[in-house]
């Protein structure tokens, strides 16, 4: 496992937005046609990403603890313990970064 220092800047921006519960910064980290894949459900574009986040992610006061890079490179996968008022438990977040923006964020077990 490697540290968050090895992450692309766009992924660090997403993690900082999660820590700050900043939905604007979270959505801004994505490319205009970027998407979130939440266990097989896809939310593409800023409006759908924001709606998903408001209802299931930042809007549920999500927290990440023990976040570590589990697969470096691009795509990069981070493993973390998710907390908050929604889903709680271990998850992997795989980020595909293109042109310093998140093209996709895929959430799995």
VEXFILO-142034 format. One record per residue (C-alpha): residue in three letters; z, y, x. Coordinates in Angstrom, 3 decimals, always signed. Layout:
BEGIN
node aa ALA; pz Z; py Y; px X
...
//
This chain:
BEGIN
node aa UNK; pz +0.000; py +0.000; px +0.000
node aa UNK; pz -0.750; py +3.493; px +1.190
node aa UNK; pz +0.678; py +6.845; px +0.187
node aa UNK; pz -0.600; py +9.532; px -2.148
node aa UNK; pz -1.636; py +11.603; px +0.877
node aa UNK; pz -4.702; py +9.347; px +1.116
node aa UNK; pz -5.879; py +10.252; px -2.382
node aa UNK; pz -8.905; py +12.435; px -3.128
node aa UNK; pz -8.005; py +15.999; px -4.151
node aa UNK; pz -9.169; py +15.407; px -7.740
node aa UNK; pz -6.754; py +12.484; px -8.120
node aa UNK; pz -3.921; py +14.524; px -6.621
node aa UNK; pz -4.703; py +17.230; px -9.222
node aa UNK; pz -4.418; py +14.659; px -12.032
node aa UNK; pz -1.094; py +13.382; px -10.699
node aa UNK; pz +0.216; py +16.949; px -10.328
node aa UNK; pz -0.859; py +17.688; px -13.921
node aa UNK; pz +1.006; py +14.596; px -15.124
node aa UNK; pz +4.135; py +15.659; px -13.210
node aa UNK; pz +3.911; py +19.161; px -14.730
node aa UNK; pz +2.914; py +17.869; px -18.199
node aa UNK; pz -0.013; py +20.307; px -17.928
node aa UNK; pz -2.741; py +19.201; px -20.345
node aa UNK; pz -5.080; py +22.031; px -19.295
node aa UNK; pz -4.967; py +21.022; px -15.624
node aa UNK; pz -5.315; py +17.343; px -16.562
node aa UNK; pz -8.490; py +17.916; px -18.590
node aa UNK; pz -9.887; py +20.357; px -15.995
node aa UNK; pz -9.766; py +17.644; px -13.316
node aa UNK; pz -12.502; py +15.679; px -15.139
node aa UNK; pz -16.250; py +16.141; px -14.857
node aa UNK; pz -17.841; py +17.492; px -18.077
node aa UNK; pz -19.077; py +13.985; px -18.949
node aa UNK; pz -16.026; py +12.236; px -17.487
node aa UNK; pz -14.022; py +9.748; px -19.474
node aa UNK; pz -10.700; py +7.983; px -19.861
node aa UNK; pz -10.771; py +4.237; px -20.468
node aa UNK; pz -7.373; py +3.388; px -21.953
node aa UNK; pz -7.220; py -0.411; px -21.994
node aa UNK; pz -10.806; py -0.639; px -23.266
node aa UNK; pz -10.849; py +2.422; px -25.521
node aa UNK; pz -13.084; py +5.176; px -24.094
node aa UNK; pz -12.617; py +8.905; px -24.556
node aa UNK; pz -15.538; py +10.886; px -23.080
node aa UNK; pz -15.748; py +14.635; px -22.533
node aa UNK; pz -13.074; py +17.315; px -22.432
node aa UNK; pz -12.394; py +17.471; px -26.181
node aa UNK; pz -11.901; py +13.719; px -26.587
node aa UNK; pz -9.870; py +13.484; px -23.354
node aa UNK; pz -7.613; py +16.318; px -24.554
node aa UNK; pz -7.197; py +14.730; px -27.988
node aa UNK; pz -6.277; py +11.384; px -26.413
node aa UNK; pz -3.899; py +13.048; px -23.950
node aa UNK; pz -2.213; py +15.138; px -26.659
node aa UNK; pz -1.619; py +12.061; px -28.802
node aa UNK; pz -0.936; py +9.374; px -26.212
node aa UNK; pz -0.364; py +10.772; px -22.729
node aa UNK; pz +0.836; py +14.252; px -21.795
node aa UNK; pz +1.718; py +14.929; px -25.437
node aa UNK; pz +4.065; py +11.926; px -25.223
node aa UNK; pz +5.815; py +13.414; px -22.166
node aa UNK; pz +4.373; py +10.769; px -19.855
node aa UNK; pz +6.075; py +10.209; px -16.519
node aa UNK; pz +4.945; py +8.314; px -13.445
node aa UNK; pz +7.454; py +6.857; px -10.982
node aa UNK; pz +6.940; py +4.814; px -7.852
node aa UNK; pz +3.265; py +5.776; px -7.689
node aa UNK; pz +1.428; py +4.169; px -4.774
node aa UNK; pz -2.175; py +3.615; px -3.812
node aa UNK; pz -2.912; py -0.058; px -4.384
node aa UNK; pz -6.666; py +0.029; px -3.666
node aa UNK; pz -7.943; py +2.849; px -1.444
node aa UNK; pz -11.496; py +4.173; px -1.408
node aa UNK; pz -13.682; py +5.284; px -4.276
node aa UNK; pz -12.903; py +4.151; px -6.824
node aa UNK; pz -9.226; py +4.388; px -5.915
node aa UNK; pz -6.477; py +2.600; px -7.822
node aa UNK; pz -2.881; py +3.731; px -8.051
node aa UNK; pz -0.059; py +1.581; px -9.351
node aa UNK; pz +2.770; py +3.314; px -11.161
node aa UNK; pz +5.599; py +2.805; px -13.621
node aa UNK; pz +4.750; py +4.734; px -16.796
node aa UNK; pz +7.542; py +6.271; px -18.865
node aa UNK; pz +7.858; py +8.808; px -21.650
node aa UNK; pz +7.732; py +8.665; px -25.443
node aa UNK; pz +4.636; py +6.431; px -25.550
node aa UNK; pz +3.741; py +3.346; px -23.550
node aa UNK; pz +6.349; py +2.362; px -20.968
node aa UNK; pz +5.697; py -0.135; px -18.228
node aa UNK; pz +3.703; py -0.848; px -15.097
node aa UNK; pz +0.063; py +0.237; px -15.077
node aa UNK; pz -2.864; py +0.686; px -12.755
node aa UNK; pz -5.001; py +3.813; px -12.919
node aa UNK; pz -8.441; py +3.516; px -11.317
node aa UNK; pz -10.200; py +6.798; px -10.598
node aa UNK; pz -13.879; py +7.228; px -9.828
node aa UNK; pz -14.361; py +10.606; px -8.134
node aa UNK; pz -17.733; py +12.355; px -8.011
node aa UNK; pz -18.260; py +15.873; px -6.592
node aa UNK; pz -14.489; py +16.547; px -6.446
node aa UNK; pz -14.039; py +15.765; px -10.149
node aa UNK; pz -12.841; py +12.692; px -11.992
node aa UNK; pz -15.839; py +10.802; px -13.380
node aa UNK; pz -13.566; py +8.189; px -14.933
node aa UNK; pz -9.926; py +7.148; px -15.166
node aa UNK; pz -9.447; py +3.525; px -16.235
node aa UNK; pz -5.988; py +2.296; px -17.264
node aa UNK; pz -5.121; py -1.409; px -16.965
node aa UNK; pz -2.074; py -3.618; px -16.538
//
